[in-house]
């Protein structure tokens, strides 16, 4: 994971700088909205390449278990997940992490207030900072996980999101853009939360645990809309305060997780 999140975001930095070049009129024949269309046109084959490379994955074989009926299996899966204190707190921490990161669109729009220009003028730079810091964060969080255990990168990721909100809200001028770098590094929580869940599960239950954890995504999808509603009614400050409150709650749940859990013991408790 450390090397994946070091090298992968570097490609994103290069793509972000190219996107900024295009959006700033670097290709004269591509005026709005064709400049955006061109960027999406490049993105389509890139995504197709990822899909093709994913076919090369080789999964470790595990012994097939006798399956219950779908309804019974679903009920027993949810019950065992909810009965695990560790997984409950992990799910809730992940939920509030999602609510915090939902402030990113507002943080981008806030550039008009801080810098006085169209957010389009800074979108490529924002993405370059976001993925550049994500590359550095990939190394940092990987080392933290190796030294301090699998909970430590989760705490770090949430803290980075909170720091990004505080920085963007309070720092004037172009230094404000550094908030997107912090936000990009904090986004790595999206990899380390599932990693924690899989690490404490047995091989046979890992997929089930992960599928229930990722339900956080659709359930928290109202977060960006809530940030937008708060901004429309009370201004950007309300959205940022909400994001900081969500990050604080996430950190509270994370502190109640075992830092270096006995994965076999946790896996047995989930299984039963």
Secondary structure, 3 states (H helix, E strand, C coil): CCCHHHHHHHHHHHHHHHHHHHHCCCCCCCCCCHHHHHHHHHHHHHHHHHHHHHCCCCCCCCCCCCCCCHHHHHHHHHHHHHHCHHHHHHHHHHHHHHHHHCCHHHHHHCHHHHHCCCHHHHHHHHHHHHHHHHHHHHHHHHHHHHHHCCCHHHHHHHHHHHHHHHHHHHCCHHHHHHHHHHHHHHCCHHHHHHHHHHHCCCCCCHHHHHHHHCHHHHHCCCHHHHHHHHHHHHCHHHHHHHHHHHHHHHHHHHCCCCCCCCHHHHHHHHHC
